[in-house]
Amino acid sequence: MRKSFHVTLRVVCLVLAGASLMAQRTADSRNIVLVGHNDLNGLGDGGEGLALQQLPDGRRILYLAHEAPQRCLSVIDVTKPESPVLVNQLPSPTPGVTRCNSLGLSGNVLVVANQAAKAGGKRAGMWVLDVSDIKKVSTAKSLDELSLSFFDTSGPESRGVHNLWFVDGEFAHLTTGMPDFHPTNPQDDQIWVVVDLRNPRQPREVGRWWLPGTRQGDRCLPGCLPPRHKPLDDVPVGERYRWQSISGRGHQRSRRLRSCARSVGSYSRVRHSPRPRRNCRRCPGSGPTSKSRGWKPSGC
C-alpha cells in the first residue's frame, strides 16, 4: 500500500512539474495582445535600438539593432503587423569584436552604434547609413554597401559608441569613448559627444561633456575625483556586457539583476548564467523604500 502511495505521489509531482513548465512558457500580459511575431532566424538578441521608417509607397520598415557581436542589424517589413517579414540581416562589421546595440533614424539616414567588448577594439564608432533605397537595403551584405560615412571613436582607452540619439537630421548625441579622452578610471571611458550630421558624408564633432574629475589632467583634480561605489566598480569593464548565446532556444537571454548598490541606486548587469535561477534574496538591512529596492543575486 505504501509503495503504491509513493508511486502515485511521484506521478502527481511529475504532472504538476510538467504543468508548471508549460505555464512558464505562456506569456503574461495585461491590456496587451500579441499581434504578430518573427523569430529573426533564431537571432532574437534585440538590443536597445529600434527605428520605424515609412516608405513613399506606405510600407513600414523596422530597423532593429542586435546586442551580440555577430549580427549587427535586422530589417523587418511590419506593414502588416500580424505578418512581419524579415527583409535582411547584416553582420557585425567585425564579428566577435564589436556589436551594434543602438541606432537612430531621421528621414533616410540611419546611424548605428558600434561598440567593442574591450578598449582598443576596432572599428568602433558610429556608422552613418543611407536607407533611402529599400531594394538596396534588402540586398546589402554589409554596412559598407549602405555607408555614407563612419565616425571613428576607437582608441586605446575607448570601446566606441554604446548608445546614441538621432532624431532631427542634424545632430547625433553619443555616449562613447574618444581616442583623445583618457579617463582617470577605466570604468569612466564613456562621455557625451555631439556630432554634426547636417552633411552625413562628413560627420564632425561639435561638442562634448564629461563629469569633472573623470578625465586625466582635469584642473579640479584631485579634489573632484568621483567616489567609487561597490559592487559596481568591482566589475571589470569587459565583463559588464558579456554576450552569451543559449543554443536551441532560438534567441539570446540577457539577465539584468538588481544590485545591492544602495548608495548608487542604479541597475547593473552581471555575468550571464546559462540556466537562470530565481533564488534571489533581499540585502541585509534593506527595505522596500531603498532606491535599489534591495535586491541581491544569491547564487544566480
Steps between C-alpha positions, in 0.01 A plus 500: 500500500780737597690419179189572296455829684860607424459414130177697484662796674792500257263497203306793645825692556610438141164616367514816711860566390401459137207735546731753665744488209219545252371796700841664487494490121176698492553873468347721766310801370279781615306719259739386226432248226768325294426587138795353313840340545821442308784288642769694307654174378559398859700817573265666742768689691331833447695790643417851611431640154171502307401736220198506270517634145200571276574465129335717231280205396364467855704200613645510850852372563632423847874514569617297798849510652648179642693463825722208406831561319412278202187664358468876469163591353168346400257660256134397535199597289222566753246645258274214608567473873337159517750368243840669544745404226876486548649698212872477577758446772841662493800357686716685746779689319751314719328182625599406852661839563230767473122509536225736377257526789365851434375695198310812399310604188414837351355511151705259293814519713555217745779524757623186675718471810808280487646397835791271572499254788833639622683829476714520189267288286451613140304621313300671770290810451187598308387383157301746288287308249284593201172306519309693232496205258325202657611273214861579576436454871339160441792366294793653689750255648684744724472846655765622256254464211266753664762718664508876459778536755645360821574711807791322666520527879731205561814547702727332754260587785176507302243229427316719254132596499268328746183700441384779270205730429427648157157644414534846342718418199767741624672385817574160649557465872735218601611331817846394395869488567731714289855441375623814680305448823699343783281411800637507853326165551443247217137467615437862395594481132154602372430871453236707320601602147292705253560437129387728216332288230355776283741368241473124568804429285719715723404454866688725741510543874353829621482444874576271791439478875637283779466493877776717649772283642447205267764621252871488566636852533177669612597817688266418786687181587554343744224668700229424242587133450164321504451246781488135400207275585505130574407253363456686169862608475624150580366368167766518224391708201529203266268292721215750518350411167584137442319351203403139534272309268278224630491230234174332408287788623491704182588814689744644750429578862642789689451499874494836665503452874447773751806585702551568869659837420262694723736797501472528123144384449551375146495177306800291399546213260668191630649195338251292311406157624393239242221392736324793666431443868246683706638462850575870548466645847485843653812669627541498876361815654331620183135576466245568229572873524868475405587643160620172351213307663763297682526206265814290509583202275558192710659221301349631176 
